Amino acid sequence: MESSTYRALHDEGFARGYAEGFAEGFKEELSKTCRKLVESKLGHLPPEAEGIEQITDLDALDRLRDRLFASTSPQAVRAALRSIKR
């Protein structure tokens, strides 16, 4: 029989692990989406796009995705890539 303390700690650990795994998966998918947007708009992946995987801030990745999606010229795509904090 499990104690209520053990069960509470187990559940808390499980919830934390689940949330961290979800955030990591979401970050990976946002990074992939940004790379695909760059490739589709420029026809290739320029060196400036290599920093996308290093972005750990989900809000920053989300903003980058929005900027890339709204970009209507190669110059706008490159400006969005230059905005990546390295």
SULTATA-V646315 format. One record per residue. N is the residue number from 1. RES is the residue in three letters. OMEGA is omega in degrees with one decimal (none if undefined). Layout:
# SULTATA-V646315
N_RES_OMEGA, N_RES_OMEGA
This chain:
# SULTATA-V646315
1_MET_-179.8, 2_GLU_175.8, 3_SER_179.4, 4_SER_178.1, 5_THR_178.6, 6_TYR_-178.2, 7_ARG_179.3, 8_ALA_178.7, 9_LEU_178.8, 10_HIS_-178.9, 11_ASP_178.6, 12_GLU_178.8, 13_GLY_178.1, 14_PHE_-179.3, 15_ALA_179.9, 16_ARG_179.2, 17_GLY_178.5, 18_TYR_-179.2, 19_ALA_179.5, 20_GLU_178.1, 21_GLY_177.9, 22_PHE_-179.7, 23_ALA_179.9, 24_GLU_178.2, 25_GLY_178.5, 26_PHE_178.2, 27_LYS_179.6, 28_GLU_-179.9, 29_GLU_176.5, 30_LEU_178.4, 31_SER_178.9, 32_LYS_179.8, 33_THR_179.4, 34_CYS_179.0, 35_ARG_-179.8, 36_LYS_177.0, 37_LEU_179.1, 38_VAL_-179.4, 39_GLU_-178.0, 40_SER_-177.6, 41_LYS_-179.1, 42_LEU_-177.7, 43_GLY_177.1, 44_HIS_179.3, 45_LEU_-178.1, 46_PRO_-179.5, 47_PRO_-179.3, 48_GLU_-177.1, 49_ALA_-178.1, 50_GLU_-179.2, 51_GLY_-176.5, 52_ILE_-177.6, 53_GLU_-178.5, 54_GLN_179.6, 55_ILE_-179.6, 56_THR_-179.1, 57_ASP_-177.4, 58_LEU_178.8, 59_ASP_178.7, 60_ALA_177.2, 61_LEU_178.9, 62_ASP_177.6, 63_ARG_178.6, 64_LEU_178.5, 65_ARG_179.7, 66_ASP_179.3, 67_ARG_179.6, 68_LEU_179.8, 69_PHE_-177.7, 70_ALA_-177.6, 71_SER_-178.9, 72_THR_179.5, 73_SER_175.6, 74_PRO_179.4, 75_GLN_179.0, 76_ALA_177.1, 77_VAL_-179.8, 78_ARG_176.6, 79_ALA_177.5, 80_ALA_178.4, 81_LEU_178.7, 82_ARG_-179.0, 83_SER_178.9, 84_ILE_176.4, 85_LYS_-177.9, 86_ARG_none
